[in-house]
Amino acid sequence: MTADSQSRQARVGRRPGGASTRAAVLAAARARFAGDGFAGTTIRRVASDAGVDPSQVMQFFGSKDELFAAVMSVPPSALRRFDTAFEGPDAHLGERVVRAFLEAWEGPPDESEPLMAMLRGAIVNEQANTQLRDFIQARLIHGAKRSTEVTALRAGLAAAMLVGIITSRRIIGVATLAKADHEELIATVGPAIQAILVRDPHGAASHEGAEG
């Protein structure tokens, strides 16, 4: 039996469940995210690398987003916070999204510290930058599907604005932004995020029809 056939045979069927299988999936995902980036990584490829069925990866982590969060030590509460921002009427979506980002990145240490570690890593490492950008954009697109049509461009623009605010407050230390409280920022930035993410009843983005 050749080495290739042995390798293929080893990947037939499922690994026994348990902590060792979960660890193998995490290790495979960590390598895939590092090599292919967030956008280029798939559940099927991670499962193949770990020698398990894709269904097992889904049983452990539920989605690629949650798998990435586990690799980066982002707590599930942060994902839930982002997702619940899209629950409710579109009329206040921008405010809810800004609030969710501020509370996640500047909230309890067990939630905010892993996110800040990701952000600091993204500033000095291009690969980490791409992974974080794609991850945040994916969260926005995933959540927005519940309430409105959001293109990758619109999600990317919203993500850039939100990450820029956190970076300016927590890393660069822009004084005026660092001193502003959450409610002031939400009231100021919320309408801008609203204009990017929400389309009006005629199908155009809420800001596209406005003329100065």
Z-matrix of the N, CA and C atoms (Angstrom, degrees):
N
C 1 1.475
C 2 1.519 1 109.41
N 3 1.307 2 116.58 1 129.41
C 4 1.457 3 120.10 2 -178.28
C 5 1.512 4 110.78 3 -76.69
N 6 1.355 5 114.42 4 165.53
C 7 1.460 6 119.88 5 178.88
C 8 1.512 7 111.08 6 -62.83
N 9 1.361 8 115.96 7 -38.24
C 10 1.471 9 119.23 8 179.84
C 11 1.518 10 111.37 9 -63.89
N 12 1.346 11 116.20 10 -43.22
C 13 1.463 12 118.63 11 -178.72
C 14 1.521 13 110.83 12 -68.11
N 15 1.340 14 116.81 13 -34.85
C 16 1.457 15 120.01 14 176.89
C 17 1.525 16 110.23 15 -64.09
N 18 1.347 17 115.27 16 -41.18
C 19 1.459 18 119.16 17 179.63
C 20 1.516 19 111.14 18 -63.89
N 21 1.370 20 115.81 19 -42.67
C 22 1.461 21 119.40 20 179.19
C 23 1.527 22 110.87 21 -64.52
N 24 1.353 23 115.35 22 -40.11
C 25 1.452 24 119.20 23 -179.76
C 26 1.516 25 111.09 24 -64.90
N 27 1.333 26 117.06 25 -35.89
C 28 1.461 27 120.85 26 -178.97
C 29 1.512 28 111.59 27 -66.31
N 30 1.355 29 115.95 28 -23.90
C 31 1.454 30 119.30 29 -176.96
C 32 1.529 31 113.11 30 -94.75
N 33 1.338 32 116.78 31 1.05
C 34 1.460 33 120.19 32 178.35
C 35 1.526 34 108.06 33 -79.17
N 36 1.336 35 116.28 34 134.32
C 37 1.454 36 119.66 35 179.42
C 38 1.512 37 111.34 36 80.31
N 39 1.317 38 116.29 37 -167.07
C 40 1.455 39 121.84 38 -175.28
C 41 1.519 40 111.48 39 -108.67
N 42 1.305 41 114.64 40 149.69
C 43 1.449 42 119.03 41 167.86
C 44 1.528 43 107.90 42 -69.93
N 45 1.314 44 117.39 43 155.22
C 46 1.461 45 118.02 44 170.08
C 47 1.520 46 109.11 45 -60.38
N 48 1.330 47 117.40 46 142.02
C 49 1.457 48 120.44 47 -179.63
C 50 1.517 49 110.58 48 -69.40
N 51 1.326 50 115.18 49 170.17
C 52 1.451 51 119.28 50 176.73
C 53 1.506 52 112.57 51 128.21
N 54 1.341 53 113.72 52 -177.27
C 55 1.453 54 120.32 53 -175.90
C 56 1.518 55 112.52 54 -61.34
N 57 1.337 56 117.42 55 -36.35
C 58 1.462 57 119.64 56 -177.85
C 59 1.526 58 111.10 57 -66.63
N 60 1.337 59 116.77 58 -37.36
C 61 1.460 60 120.18 59 178.22
C 62 1.524 61 110.22 60 -68.12
N 63 1.312 62 116.63 61 -43.51
C 64 1.464 63 120.52 62 178.55
C 65 1.527 64 110.25 63 -60.60
N 66 1.320 65 116.74 64 -41.64
C 67 1.462 66 120.78 65 179.17
C 68 1.524 67 110.80 66 -64.67
N 69 1.339 68 116.49 67 -38.19
C 70 1.466 69 120.11 68 178.68
C 71 1.520 70 110.78 69 -64.75
N 72 1.327 71 116.50 70 -40.25
C 73 1.465 72 120.78 71 177.87
C 74 1.528 73 110.35 72 -64.61
N 75 1.319 74 116.97 73 -44.18
C 76 1.468 75 120.51 74 179.17
C 77 1.526 76 111.29 75 -61.51
N 78 1.330 77 116.22 76 -42.31
C 79 1.465 78 119.83 77 179.49
C 80 1.521 79 110.91 78 -63.85
N 81 1.333 80 116.20 79 -42.59
C 82 1.463 81 120.19 80 178.67
C 83 1.518 82 110.66 81 -65.34
N 84 1.322 83 116.87 82 -40.87
C 85 1.468 84 120.75 83 179.83
C 86 1.524 85 111.10 84 -66.45
N 87 1.313 86 116.15 85 -40.47
C 88 1.467 87 119.95 86 179.23
C 89 1.527 88 110.28 87 -59.58
N 90 1.320 89 116.73 88 -43.31
C 91 1.462 90 120.96 89 179.65
C 92 1.526 91 110.83 90 -67.83
N 93 1.319 92 117.09 91 -40.92
C 94 1.468 93 120.67 92 179.93
C 95 1.528 94 111.49 93 -66.12
N 96 1.326 95 117.69 94 -46.12
C 97 1.456 96 120.10 95 179.35
C 98 1.524 97 110.83 96 -62.11
N 99 1.339 98 116.22 97 -37.96
C 100 1.459 99 119.71 98 179.02
C 101 1.518 100 111.58 99 -68.18
N 102 1.326 101 116.30 100 -37.69
C 103 1.456 102 119.59 101 -176.47
C 104 1.513 103 114.88 102 -85.91
N 105 1.344 104 116.51 103 -39.04
C 106 1.467 105 120.72 104 -173.54
C 107 1.522 106 113.46 105 -108.15
N 108 1.338 107 117.53 106 -9.08
C 109 1.455 108 119.88 107 -176.05
C 110 1.520 109 110.71 108 79.35
N 111 1.330 110 116.27 109 170.52
C 112 1.462 111 120.56 110 -178.80
C 113 1.519 112 111.32 111 -63.88
N 114 1.333 113 116.68 112 -48.10
C 115 1.467 114 120.35 113 -175.25
C 116 1.522 115 111.75 114 -65.27
N 117 1.337 116 118.18 115 -34.75
C 118 1.451 117 121.51 116 -175.84
C 119 1.512 118 114.93 117 -84.81
N 120 1.326 119 117.53 118 -8.71
C 121 1.456 120 121.48 119 -178.98
C 122 1.522 121 110.21 120 -88.57
N 123 1.324 122 116.16 121 137.41
C 124 1.462 123 120.66 122 177.05
C 125 1.525 124 109.64 123 -125.22
N 126 1.325 125 115.02 124 155.60
C 127 1.466 126 120.42 125 176.68
C 128 1.521 127 110.29 126 -59.44
N 129 1.321 128 117.05 127 -39.57
C 130 1.469 129 120.89 128 -178.01
C 131 1.534 130 111.01 129 -62.99
N 132 1.320 131 117.15 130 -42.15
C 133 1.465 132 119.84 131 179.95
C 134 1.524 133 111.49 132 -68.17
N 135 1.311 134 116.38 133 -40.61
C 136 1.467 135 119.65 134 177.72
C 137 1.525 136 109.81 135 -62.39
N 138 1.328 137 116.44 136 -43.96
C 139 1.459 138 120.10 137 179.84
C 140 1.529 139 111.34 138 -61.62
N 141 1.335 140 115.68 139 -41.42
C 142 1.456 141 119.48 140 179.04
C 143 1.524 142 110.88 141 -63.13
N 144 1.316 143 116.45 142 -43.97
C 145 1.470 144 120.53 143 179.52
C 146 1.530 145 111.71 144 -62.85
N 147 1.333 146 116.01 145 -35.71
C 148 1.466 147 120.16 146 -177.51
C 149 1.526 148 112.56 147 -85.46
N 150 1.354 149 116.93 148 -9.54
C 151 1.452 150 119.94 149 -179.34
C 152 1.515 151 113.59 150 75.26
N 153 1.345 152 116.86 151 32.40
C 154 1.458 153 120.85 152 179.27
C 155 1.523 154 109.24 153 -129.89
N 156 1.322 155 116.36 154 171.00
C 157 1.454 156 121.20 155 174.57
C 158 1.527 157 109.69 156 -77.40
N 159 1.322 158 117.80 157 147.47
C 160 1.470 159 119.86 158 175.53
C 161 1.519 160 112.66 159 -55.56
N 162 1.346 161 116.54 160 -32.27
C 163 1.468 162 119.51 161 179.95
C 164 1.526 163 111.50 162 -62.81
N 165 1.336 164 117.49 163 -30.79
C 166 1.454 165 120.24 164 178.38
C 167 1.523 166 111.22 165 -69.62
N 168 1.326 167 116.16 166 -38.60
C 169 1.457 168 119.62 167 176.75
C 170 1.526 169 109.68 168 -60.75
N 171 1.328 170 115.79 169 -43.18
C 172 1.460 171 120.52 170 179.13
C 173 1.523 172 111.37 171 -65.98
N 174 1.323 173 117.16 172 -35.73
C 175 1.462 174 119.82 173 178.13
C 176 1.524 175 111.24 174 -64.68
N 177 1.312 176 116.07 175 -37.97
C 178 1.461 177 119.77 176 179.84
C 179 1.522 178 112.51 177 -74.39
N 180 1.351 179 116.96 178 -42.21
C 181 1.467 180 119.89 179 -167.14
C 182 1.528 181 115.35 180 -122.91
N 183 1.313 182 118.38 181 -17.80
C 184 1.455 183 120.12 182 173.55
C 185 1.514 184 116.29 183 86.82
N 186 1.328 185 118.18 184 -37.85
C 187 1.464 186 121.84 185 -177.99
C 188 1.528 187 109.18 186 -164.26
N 189 1.321 188 115.89 187 167.64
C 190 1.464 189 119.65 188 176.75
C 191 1.520 190 110.54 189 -64.30
N 192 1.324 191 117.48 190 -37.71
C 193 1.463 192 120.59 191 178.81
C 194 1.523 193 110.84 192 -59.28
N 195 1.325 194 116.21 193 -45.85
C 196 1.463 195 119.70 194 -179.01
C 197 1.526 196 111.54 195 -69.41
N 198 1.315 197 116.96 196 -32.49
C 199 1.464 198 120.59 197 175.84
C 200 1.526 199 109.95 198 -65.36
N 201 1.329 200 116.90 199 -45.11
C 202 1.463 201 120.27 200 177.83
C 203 1.525 202 110.48 201 -61.44
N 204 1.323 203 116.58 202 -42.58
C 205 1.460 204 120.24 203 179.41
C 206 1.524 205 110.97 204 -61.34
N 207 1.333 206 116.85 205 -39.17
C 208 1.460 207 120.18 206 178.65
C 209 1.523 208 110.84 207 -66.01
N 210 1.329 209 116.98 208 -41.35
C 211 1.465 210 120.91 209 178.35
C 212 1.523 211 110.46 210 -61.52
N 213 1.339 212 116.36 211 -39.32
C 214 1.459 213 121.47 212 -177.42
C 215 1.530 214 112.90 213 -90.36
N 216 1.344 215 116.57 214 5.64
C 217 1.468 216 122.57 215 179.53
C 218 1.522 217 113.00 216 62.29
N 219 1.320 218 116.26 217 30.08
C 220 1.462 219 120.83 218 174.52
C 221 1.523 220 107.52 219 -84.16
N 222 1.324 221 119.32 220 124.37
C 223 1.461 222 120.67 221 -176.60
C 224 1.524 223 112.30 222 -67.60
N 225 1.329 224 117.12 223 149.25
C 226 1.474 225 120.17 224 178.46
C 227 1.527 226 112.84 225 -56.35
N 228 1.330 227 117.37 226 -27.99
C 229 1.467 228 119.86 227 -179.38
C 230 1.520 229 111.69 228 -60.96
N 231 1.350 230 117.17 229 -32.03
C 232 1.458 231 119.79 230 178.78
C 233 1.521 232 110.81 231 -68.17
N 234 1.335 233 116.92 232 -40.89
C 235 1.462 234 119.91 233 177.40
C 236 1.524 235 110.66 234 -64.09
N 237 1.322 236 116.30 235 -42.41
C 238 1.468 237 119.39 236 179.20
C 239 1.520 238 110.95 237 -62.60
N 240 1.332 239 116.36 238 -37.96
C 241 1.456 240 119.55 239 -180.00
C 242 1.528 241 110.61 240 -62.92
N 243 1.331 242 116.90 241 -43.75
C 244 1.463 243 120.36 242 178.62
C 245 1.530 244 110.73 243 -63.55
N 246 1.338 245 116.05 244 -43.58
C 247 1.461 246 119.64 245 -176.62
C 248 1.522 247 112.06 246 -67.10
N 249 1.324 248 117.32 247 -42.59
C 250 1.460 249 119.80 248 -177.29
C 251 1.518 250 112.02 249 -68.30
N 252 1.335 251 117.62 250 -15.99
C 253 1.463 252 119.80 251 176.66
C 254 1.523 253 110.72 252 -62.35
N 255 1.335 254 116.56 253 -23.35
C 256 1.464 255 120.25 254 -177.55
C 257 1.527 256 112.37 255 -94.35
N 258 1.315 257 116.64 256 3.25
C 259 1.453 258 120.39 257 177.47
C 260 1.526 259 108.89 258 -89.25
N 261 1.299 260 116.89 259 125.07
C 262 1.452 261 120.45 260 -177.74
C 263 1.510 262 111.12 261 121.62
N 264 1.323 263 116.97 262 179.67
C 265 1.469 264 120.72 263 -176.59
C 266 1.517 265 112.61 264 -68.19
N 267 1.332 266 115.65 265 150.55
C 268 1.461 267 120.89 266 179.41
C 269 1.527 268 112.26 267 -64.61
N 270 1.323 269 116.74 268 -21.30
C 271 1.462 270 120.31 269 -172.60
C 272 1.527 271 113.09 270 -57.39
N 273 1.332 272 117.72 271 -29.95
C 274 1.464 273 120.72 272 -178.55
C 275 1.528 274 111.82 273 -121.91
N 276 1.326 275 116.46 274 24.92
C 277 1.460 276 120.45 275 -177.50
C 278 1.525 277 111.86 276 -60.65
N 279 1.326 278 117.66 277 -44.99
C 280 1.456 279 120.72 278 -178.57
C 281 1.509 280 112.12 279 -57.78
N 282 1.311 281 117.13 280 -44.04
C 283 1.460 282 120.98 281 179.54
C 284 1.532 283 110.68 282 -63.89
N 285 1.323 284 116.98 283 -41.96
C 286 1.469 285 119.76 284 -178.36
C 287 1.523 286 111.39 285 -66.68
N 288 1.331 287 117.07 286 -38.63
C 289 1.465 288 119.93 287 179.53
C 290 1.525 289 110.78 288 -66.26
N 291 1.315 290 117.60 289 -45.07
C 292 1.464 291 120.38 290 178.63
C 293 1.530 292 110.28 291 -61.89
N 294 1.317 293 116.74 292 -42.73
C 295 1.466 294 120.20 293 179.18
C 296 1.525 295 111.14 294 -61.08
N 297 1.341 296 116.18 295 -43.61
C 298 1.461 297 120.24 296 -179.16
C 299 1.520 298 111.54 297 -61.19
N 300 1.340 299 117.23 298 -43.05
C 301 1.460 300 120.16 299 179.91
C 302 1.522 301 111.39 300 -66.02
N 303 1.322 302 117.25 301 -44.80
C 304 1.463 303 120.45 302 -179.54
C 305 1.528 304 110.81 303 -63.22
N 306 1.325 305 116.68 304 -44.14
C 307 1.458 306 119.60 305 -177.87
C 308 1.520 307 112.18 306 -69.91
N 309 1.336 308 117.36 307 -30.77
C 310 1.460 309 120.07 308 178.48
C 311 1.524 310 111.21 309 -73.38
N 312 1.338 311 116.65 310 -47.49
C 313 1.465 312 120.06 311 -176.41
C 314 1.523 313 113.05 312 -79.82
N 315 1.312 314 117.25 313 -19.51
C 316 1.465 315 119.45 314 -177.37
C 317 1.520 316 111.85 315 -124.90
N 318 1.327 317 116.17 316 19.68
C 319 1.449 318 121.18 317 -177.99
C 320 1.520 319 112.75 318 -95.39
N 321 1.330 320 117.46 319 -145.43
C 322 1.465 321 121.96 320 -178.84
C 323 1.528 322 111.19 321 -55.86
N 324 1.335 323 117.69 322 141.89
C 325 1.469 324 120.80 323 -176.68
C 326 1.524 325 114.52 324 -55.67
N 327 1.341 326 117.72 325 -36.80
C 328 1.466 327 118.51 326 -177.86
C 329 1.520 328 112.11 327 -65.76
N 330 1.321 329 116.79 328 -18.28
C 331 1.457 330 121.19 329 178.29
C 332 1.528 331 111.40 330 -101.56
N 333 1.321 332 116.09 331 -42.72
C 334 1.463 333 120.22 332 -173.34
C 335 1.523 334 113.16 333 -78.95
N 336 1.323 335 117.93 334 -34.99
C 337 1.463 336 119.63 335 -175.06
C 338 1.532 337 113.00 336 -63.96
N 339 1.342 338 120.00 337 -44.41
C 340 1.471 339 118.30 338 176.00
C 341 1.528 340 112.65 339 -61.85
N 342 1.338 341 116.88 340 -37.71
C 343 1.459 342 120.01 341 178.64
C 344 1.523 343 110.86 342 -66.06
N 345 1.323 344 116.77 343 -41.43
C 346 1.459 345 119.82 344 178.48
C 347 1.529 346 110.94 345 -66.70
N 348 1.329 347 117.01 346 -34.69
C 349 1.467 348 119.95 347 176.85
C 350 1.524 349 109.79 348 -63.72
N 351 1.330 350 117.11 349 -40.66
C 352 1.456 351 120.66 350 176.14
C 353 1.522 352 110.69 351 -61.41
N 354 1.324 353 116.15 352 -43.36
C 355 1.462 354 120.38 353 -176.93
C 356 1.518 355 111.33 354 -66.58
N 357 1.321 356 116.95 355 -43.46
C 358 1.469 357 120.07 356 178.78
C 359 1.523 358 111.08 357 -64.08
N 360 1.324 359 116.25 358 -39.26
C 361 1.453 360 119.61 359 177.47
C 362 1.515 361 112.27 360 -64.88
N 363 1.333 362 115.73 361 -35.63
C 364 1.462 363 120.22 362 -179.12
C 365 1.518 364 111.97 363 -67.94
N 366 1.328 365 116.79 364 -28.55
C 367 1.463 366 120.14 365 -178.53
C 368 1.530 367 111.37 366 -69.40
N 369 1.319 368 117.04 367 -34.05
C 370 1.465 369 120.40 368 -175.18
C 371 1.524 370 113.23 369 -103.57
N 372 1.320 371 117.62 370 -7.75
C 373 1.453 372 120.72 371 -175.92
C 374 1.517 373 109.60 372 -131.90
N 375 1.324 374 116.98 373 119.27
C 376 1.459 375 120.69 374 -175.71
C 377 1.524 376 111.82 375 -63.57
N 378 1.325 377 116.65 376 -37.71
C 379 1.457 378 120.44 377 -179.91
C 380 1.524 379 110.54 378 -64.75
N 381 1.332 380 116.02 379 -44.57
C 382 1.463 381 120.17 380 177.70
C 383 1.516 382 110.63 381 -65.17
N 384 1.332 383 116.48 382 -34.42
C 385 1.458 384 121.15 383 177.55
C 386 1.522 385 110.58 384 -60.74
N 387 1.331 386 116.13 385 -46.76
C 388 1.461 387 121.00 386 -179.80
C 389 1.521 388 110.88 387 -63.19
N 390 1.334 389 116.91 388 -42.74
C 391 1.458 390 120.74 389 -179.22
C 392 1.524 391 110.98 390 -62.88
N 393 1.331 392 117.29 391 -46.02
C 394 1.457 393 120.71 392 -179.22
C 395 1.521 394 110.95 393 -64.83
N 396 1.332 395 117.07 394 -43.75
C 397 1.465 396 120.67 395 -179.90
C 398 1.521 397 110.99 396 -61.14
N 399 1.335 398 116.30 397 -46.86
C 400 1.463 399 119.87 398 -178.67
C 401 1.526 400 111.00 399 -65.86
N 402 1.328 401 116.13 400 -37.34
C 403 1.461 402 120.36 401 -179.70
C 404 1.529 403 111.00 402 -64.26
N 405 1.327 404 116.89 403 -47.94
C 406 1.462 405 120.37 404 -179.19
C 407 1.520 406 110.51 405 -65.20
N 408 1.312 407 116.54 406 -41.38
C 409 1.467 408 120.52 407 178.40
C 410 1.525 409 110.31 408 -61.65
N 411 1.333 410 116.82 409 -41.45
C 412 1.457 411 120.64 410 179.05
C 413 1.522 412 111.36 411 -64.11
N 414 1.340 413 117.13 412 -38.45
C 415 1.467 414 119.70 413 178.35
C 416 1.516 415 110.54 414 -62.97
N 417 1.331 416 116.80 415 -41.76
C 418 1.461 417 120.22 416 179.88
C 419 1.528 418 111.22 417 -65.34
N 420 1.320 419 116.76 418 -44.14
C 421 1.463 420 120.02 419 179.96
C 422 1.527 421 110.23 420 -64.91
N 423 1.341 422 116.05 421 -43.47
C 424 1.465 423 120.67 422 -179.60
C 425 1.522 424 110.49 423 -60.58
N 426 1.318 425 117.25 424 -47.54
C 427 1.451 426 120.42 425 -178.27
C 428 1.508 427 112.41 426 -69.26
N 429 1.317 428 116.59 427 -38.81
C 430 1.459 429 120.34 428 -175.48
C 431 1.512 430 112.33 429 -68.66
N 432 1.315 431 118.76 430 -22.78
C 433 1.461 432 120.94 431 178.80
C 434 1.520 433 111.52 432 -61.35
N 435 1.316 434 116.65 433 -19.47
C 436 1.455 435 119.49 434 -179.01
C 437 1.520 436 111.81 435 -75.67
N 438 1.342 437 116.71 436 -22.28
C 439 1.459 438 117.13 437 -171.54
C 440 1.519 439 114.64 438 -130.50
N 441 1.329 440 118.62 439 -24.63
C 442 1.462 441 119.94 440 -175.03
C 443 1.521 442 109.95 441 -161.89
N 444 1.332 443 116.80 442 168.15
C 445 1.451 444 121.01 443 178.09
C 446 1.526 445 109.49 444 -87.76
N 447 1.308 446 116.88 445 121.50
C 448 1.458 447 121.60 446 -179.14
C 449 1.516 448 108.54 447 -128.19
N 450 1.317 449 116.64 448 122.79
C 451 1.454 450 120.89 449 178.58
C 452 1.522 451 110.01 450 -79.69
N 453 1.328 452 115.95 451 164.87
C 454 1.456 453 120.55 452 177.59
C 455 1.528 454 110.66 453 -59.85
N 456 1.337 455 116.57 454 -36.19
C 457 1.466 456 119.66 455 179.54
C 458 1.520 457 110.69 456 -63.45
N 459 1.327 458 117.32 457 -46.70
C 460 1.461 459 119.95 458 -178.90
C 461 1.525 460 111.18 459 -64.80
N 462 1.331 461 116.49 460 -42.25
C 463 1.457 462 119.57 461 177.53
C 464 1.524 463 110.93 462 -63.03
N 465 1.335 464 116.42 463 -39.89
C 466 1.463 465 120.05 464 179.02
C 467 1.516 466 112.24 465 -64.58
N 468 1.328 467 116.84 466 -40.28
C 469 1.462 468 120.36 467 178.56
C 470 1.529 469 110.89 468 -64.68
N 471 1.325 470 116.36 469 -43.72
C 472 1.461 471 119.58 470 178.34
C 473 1.524 472 110.77 471 -63.18
N 474 1.331 473 116.84 472 -42.61
C 475 1.459 474 120.80 473 179.26
C 476 1.525 475 110.94 474 -62.14
N 477 1.331 476 117.02 475 -41.76
C 478 1.462 477 120.68 476 -179.42
C 479 1.522 478 111.10 477 -62.09
N 480 1.320 479 116.24 478 -41.78
C 481 1.463 480 120.05 479 179.28
C 482 1.526 481 111.22 480 -64.40
N 483 1.321 482 116.14 481 -45.52
C 484 1.464 483 120.25 482 -176.07
C 485 1.526 484 111.77 483 -68.41
N 486 1.320 485 116.62 484 -43.99
C 487 1.464 486 119.51 485 178.34
C 488 1.532 487 110.06 486 -65.82
N 489 1.341 488 116.35 487 -36.71
C 490 1.460 489 119.54 488 177.27
C 491 1.513 490 112.50 489 -60.87
N 492 1.319 491 116.81 490 -38.63
C 493 1.465 492 120.41 491 178.44
C 494 1.523 493 110.90 492 -65.32
N 495 1.342 494 116.41 493 -46.42
C 496 1.470 495 119.80 494 179.94
C 497 1.523 496 110.61 495 -63.17
N 498 1.331 497 116.28 496 -42.94
C 499 1.474 498 120.18 497 179.36
C 500 1.523 499 110.93 498 -61.43
N 501 1.316 500 116.54 499 -43.29
C 502 1.461 501 120.75 500 -178.90
C 503 1.522 502 111.10 501 -66.17
N 504 1.323 503 117.88 502 -37.08
C 505 1.463 504 121.73 503 -178.70
C 506 1.521 505 112.63 504 -76.91
N 507 1.340 506 116.32 505 -46.56
C 508 1.460 507 120.55 506 -167.59
C 509 1.515 508 115.06 507 -98.14
N 510 1.335 509 118.08 508 -24.41
C 511 1.463 510 120.23 509 -175.63
C 512 1.522 511 111.60 510 -112.73
N 513 1.334 512 117.05 511 -52.75
C 514 1.467 513 120.22 512 179.99
C 515 1.518 514 110.53 513 -75.69
N 516 1.320 515 116.28 514 -37.90
C 517 1.453 516 120.22 515 178.79
C 518 1.519 517 113.98 516 79.49
N 519 1.336 518 117.03 517 39.69
C 520 1.467 519 120.29 518 175.03
C 521 1.521 520 108.06 519 -61.63
N 522 1.317 521 116.36 520 118.69
C 523 1.465 522 121.34 521 -166.86
C 524 1.525 523 113.38 522 -56.72
N 525 1.329 524 117.31 523 -48.89
C 526 1.465 525 119.66 524 -176.08
C 527 1.527 526 111.76 525 -63.49
N 528 1.316 527 116.22 526 -36.82
C 529 1.462 528 119.48 527 179.09
C 530 1.522 529 111.36 528 -75.33
N 531 1.332 530 116.32 529 -39.73
C 532 1.459 531 120.39 530 -179.08
C 533 1.524 532 111.67 531 -63.85
N 534 1.334 533 117.02 532 -32.02
C 535 1.462 534 121.07 533 -177.90
C 536 1.529 535 112.72 534 -81.57
N 537 1.311 536 117.29 535 -22.26
C 538 1.464 537 120.65 536 -176.50
C 539 1.532 538 110.40 537 -67.95
N 540 1.328 539 116.54 538 138.71
C 541 1.462 540 118.92 539 177.46
C 542 1.528 541 109.38 540 -85.57
N 543 1.317 542 115.62 541 170.15
C 544 1.458 543 120.72 542 -175.03
C 545 1.522 544 112.53 543 -59.33
N 546 1.314 545 116.89 544 -44.47
C 547 1.465 546 119.42 545 -175.69
C 548 1.522 547 111.35 546 -63.79
N 549 1.324 548 117.29 547 -37.25
C 550 1.466 549 120.45 548 178.28
C 551 1.521 550 110.63 549 -65.90
N 552 1.322 551 115.88 550 -42.45
C 553 1.468 552 119.55 551 179.03
C 554 1.528 553 111.25 552 -66.77
N 555 1.313 554 116.42 553 -41.51
C 556 1.463 555 120.17 554 -179.98
C 557 1.520 556 110.57 555 -61.53
N 558 1.343 557 116.19 556 -43.64
C 559 1.462 558 120.33 557 -179.16
C 560 1.520 559 111.70 558 -66.29
N 561 1.338 560 117.10 559 -31.78
C 562 1.460 561 121.36 560 -176.70
C 563 1.526 562 112.09 561 -85.35
N 564 1.324 563 116.54 562 -44.92
C 565 1.465 564 121.24 563 -174.07
C 566 1.530 565 112.59 564 -89.13
N 567 1.326 566 116.98 565 -27.98
C 568 1.452 567 120.93 566 -177.84
C 569 1.521 568 114.06 567 -51.39
N 570 1.352 569 118.86 568 -47.76
C 571 1.465 570 119.14 569 179.84
C 572 1.532 571 113.43 570 -61.60
N 573 1.334 572 116.87 571 -33.50
C 574 1.469 573 119.51 572 178.93
C 575 1.527 574 110.82 573 -68.27
N 576 1.335 575 117.22 574 -43.26
C 577 1.462 576 120.82 575 177.36
C 578 1.522 577 109.64 576 -66.11
N 579 1.317 578 116.31 577 -37.27
C 580 1.464 579 120.73 578 176.73
C 581 1.524 580 111.03 579 -58.77
N 582 1.324 581 116.37 580 -45.25
C 583 1.461 582 121.22 581 -178.32
C 584 1.523 583 111.88 582 -64.34
N 585 1.322 584 117.00 583 -30.88
C 586 1.461 585 120.66 584 -179.55
C 587 1.530 586 111.33 585 -78.39
N 588 1.326 587 116.74 586 -42.76
C 589 1.459 588 120.47 587 -170.84
C 590 1.521 589 114.61 588 -87.45
N 591 1.319 590 117.95 589 -32.33
C 592 1.461 591 120.47 590 -169.52
C 593 1.516 592 111.48 591 -102.44
N 594 1.316 593 115.51 592 132.06
C 595 1.457 594 121.30 593 175.44
C 596 1.524 595 109.42 594 -94.20
N 597 1.328 596 116.23 595 147.81
C 598 1.459 597 119.52 596 178.36
C 599 1.531 598 109.99 597 -80.05
N 600 1.337 599 119.30 598 172.17
C 601 1.464 600 120.96 599 -176.24
C 602 1.525 601 114.63 600 -60.13
N 603 1.341 602 117.32 601 -18.96
C 604 1.465 603 120.88 602 -179.70
C 605 1.522 604 111.95 603 -87.51
N 606 1.358 605 116.98 604 0.43
C 607 1.461 606 120.55 605 175.62
C 608 1.508 607 114.54 606 95.90
N 609 1.328 608 117.94 607 -5.15
C 610 1.464 609 120.13 608 178.82
C 611 1.521 610 108.57 609 -95.74
N 612 1.326 611 116.23 610 154.31
C 613 1.448 612 119.58 611 174.80
C 614 1.507 613 108.49 612 -61.53
N 615 1.333 614 117.01 613 149.13
C 616 1.445 615 120.78 614 -171.23
C 617 1.515 616 113.49 615 -61.54
N 618 1.336 617 117.59 616 -18.43
C 619 1.455 618 119.19 617 -178.24
C 620 1.522 619 112.50 618 -102.95
N 621 1.357 620 117.07 619 -8.66
C 622 1.453 621 118.33 620 -170.73
C 623 1.527 622 113.23 621 -73.35
N 624 1.344 623 116.01 622 -27.74
C 625 1.443 624 117.53 623 -177.64
C 626 1.516 625 113.75 624 -88.03
N 627 1.327 626 117.39 625 -6.19
C 628 1.455 627 120.96 626 -176.52
C 629 1.516 628 110.46 627 -78.07
N 630 1.298 629 115.59 628 140.33
C 631 1.453 630 121.08 629 177.17
C 632 1.507 631 108.51 630 -128.62
N 633 1.337 632 116.46 631 139.72
C 634 1.449 633 119.91 632 -178.43
C 635 1.510 634 110.47 633 -82.86
